[in-house]
Amino acid sequence: RVAELLILRSDMPRSLLASMDEVVAILSTVRNSQSAETERRAGKLHADLRYARIEDIFSVGLHAWLTNFLERIGDLGNGISQDFLVPLEVA
């Protein structure tokens, strides 16, 4: 199944799971005082992918599942931007 290869296989370097493996590892390396919530969200998304089964994804509907994933990854990207790219305000 192509969907399983592209979503759930950590041995496929460009799969969603392999990409999230890297995101979680990098976030733990560069963590700062304000990134705990972003790390938590990344960890939850990673765990959801790691323990997902392709049958469950298809039961929800591939399009619906991917749409939800894109929303969550967008939120994660916003958190990363806020935590690491937006300058801190000087008190």
C-alpha positions in Angstrom: 0.0 0.0 0.0 1.4 3.3 -1.1 -0.3 5.3 1.6 1.2 3.1 4.3 4.7 3.7 2.8 4.3 7.4 2.6 2.7 7.9 6.1 3.6 5.2 8.5 7.0 3.7 7.5 9.9 5.1 9.5 12.3 3.3 7.2 11.1 5.4 4.3 13.1 8.7 4.7 10.3 11.0 3.4 7.4 9.4 5.1 5.4 11.5 7.6 6.6 9.3 10.5 10.2 9.6 9.5 9.8 13.4 9.1 8.2 13.6 12.6 11.0 11.5 14.0 13.4 14.2 12.9 11.2 17.1 14.1 10.9 15.6 17.6 14.7 15.0 17.8 15.6 18.5 16.6 13.1 20.2 18.9 14.6 18.3 21.9 18.0 19.5 20.8 17.2 23.2 20.4 14.6 23.5 23.2 14.4 26.8 25.1 12.4 28.3 28.0 9.3 28.8 25.9 9.2 25.7 23.7 7.7 23.1 26.0 4.2 23.4 24.5 5.5 23.1 21.0 7.5 20.0 22.0 4.4 18.5 23.6 2.4 19.0 20.5 5.2 17.5 18.3 5.4 14.6 20.7 1.7 13.9 20.6 1.6 14.1 16.8 4.6 11.8 16.6 3.0 9.3 18.9 -0.3 9.4 17.0 1.6 8.6 13.8 3.9 6.0 15.4 0.9 4.0 16.8 -1.5 4.6 13.9 -2.6 1.7 11.7 -3.3 2.2 8.1 -6.7 0.5 8.6 -7.7 3.2 11.1 -6.6 5.9 8.7 -8.7 4.4 5.9 -11.7 4.0 8.3 -11.6 7.8 9.0 -11.0 8.5 5.3 -7.6 9.2 3.8 -8.5 12.7 2.7 -10.0 13.6 6.1 -7.1 12.1 8.0 -4.5 14.0 5.8 -6.5 17.3 6.2 -6.4 16.9 10.0 -2.7 16.1 9.9 -2.0 19.2 7.8 -4.0 21.4 10.3 -1.9 19.9 13.2 1.4 20.3 11.3 0.4 23.9 10.5 -0.2 24.6 14.2 3.1 23.0 15.0 4.8 25.2 12.5 3.2 28.3 14.0 4.5 27.2 17.4 8.0 26.7 16.1 7.9 30.1 14.5 6.8 31.7 17.7 9.3 29.8 19.9 12.3 30.1 17.7 12.0 32.7 15.0 10.0 35.6 16.5 12.3 37.8 18.5 11.7 37.9 22.2 10.2 41.1 23.6 12.6 43.0 25.9 10.9 43.6 29.3 
